[in-house]
Structures are given as structure tokens and as C-alpha cells.
Amino acid sequence: MKRRPLIAGNWKMNGSQAANAALASEIAVAAGTHAAELLVCPPAVYIGTVGAALAGSAVQLGAQSLAEQTQPGAFTGEVCGAMLVDVGCRYVIVGHSERRILFGENDAIVAKKVAAALAAGLTPILCVGETLVERDNGLEGAVLRRQLHAVFDACSPAQLAELVIAYEPVWAIGTGRTASPAHAQAVHALIRGEIAVRDAKIADSTRILYGGSVKPDNAAALFSEPDVDGGLIGGASLKSAEFLAIAAAA
Ligand code: PEP
């Protein structure tokens, strides 16, 4: 099956109201010319501003995280899926390694957040990936399967079909080290195989993104691999020219 590539920008905790509106406008102006679907995920507090800057363009809006609680209530500091939908989000990143490592989000919490996203009508971008220590100890496959199964076990087939998955080796995020195209392809094939165990048709249609130091000069080689369906872009998504060059490579 031909899967439409998705190029998603994770802006992390960067920018200001003015800078992020300008970045969104620059991307919006050029977005119509790309075959890939484009998505930006600004800091939560700027989602409304960025949404306004993207209005009328084909660029999608997403969030970087959400609460595991599905109902509004006494959860100080949290933002639930329904609120993200309310301000125009279609996607939400879940289980990013920075959330897992810095904010203690374990597999059970990630599974709850995926469920909360689906319940709100958001498409979760489920991030999985091994650390360097895990990789060096030959645990890459085991770690990925553990992270995937925690979510898959809690999903119905219909929910499984809604997921986007991002393979983000932790050793490649923000380090300038990128997985080789062959390595990314091998891991993406492993991930697709894990979905196929549940449902072969869903496996064929699921978009699996690569993330970890994707730049304009390495994007085309990564995206040319058959199981790499686009990218989750951190640092390079903060410069419109770089993000758009990566999108053009998809
Ligand atoms: C990320 O944090 O999702 C990411 C891929 O970052 P970078 O592109 O900067 O490595």
C-alpha cells in the first residue's frame, strides 16, 4: 500500500508567541507544494496562536503531550485531549523519550495517554526507541517490543489502525547521530511486523516515522527506505527552510 508520508515538527519547549507565529506562517505559505502531510507541534501555550497562523493552509496542528485523564477536572497543570481538539489539534505526540526519561512516563502511563488521545479523537504519534546502553546490550528489539506491546495490548483493532508510530532511537535525538537508512529500515520492518502479528492489513497502512537528527542532507536517504513513512523532526523543525527541505525529500 502507498502510505502518504507525514513530516511532523516537534518544537519542544522553544520559541515565543511572535517567533512561533512567524515560523508557522513561513511553513504555511509553502505547505501547499508538498506531497507529504505536514504537521507542527508547538508548545501547548502557543497552540492557539500557531493554529491562527496556519489557518487556511494544509499544515496540521498537534500537541506534544496530553493528560492521561479523559475528563476535565481537578488536575492542576494538565491539558486533556478534548481541550487539544477544541483548539484545533488533530495529532498528539505520546511517549516521547524526553517524557519517558525526564518526566517519568512509563509504559503504563504511555498506554493510558494513547487511550486518552484516541478517546478524544486525536491521532497519537506513539514514540518508541532504545537508549544507547540498551542498544549496546543487545536489548533494542526487547525494548521496542515492550514499548509497543504495552500500547497494542490496550488497543482494539480499530484503535490500532489509528496509530502513527515514530521510531526514535534515544541516542540519535538532538545528538547529530542519525540511524543509518539500513538500520532505520530494519527497525521499521520489525515494528511493522509487530503490528502484523495483530493485523496484517493494519500493518500495511500504518505510518511509521523515523526521528533522530533528521536534517535536509540525510532525509532523502532515510525516506527512500520502504518502511520509513516520514519523520518526526526536532531541531531542524525550528527553521522553516530546513523543515520544508526535509518535507521536500519525503
Ligand atoms: C525529537 O526530539 O523528536 C527529535 C527527533 O529531535 P532531533 O530531530 O532534534 O534529533
Residues whose N, C-alpha, C, O or C-beta is under 5 A from the ligand:
A	BS01	PEP	N10 A172 I173 G174 T175 G211 G212 S213 V214 L232 I233 G234 G235 A236
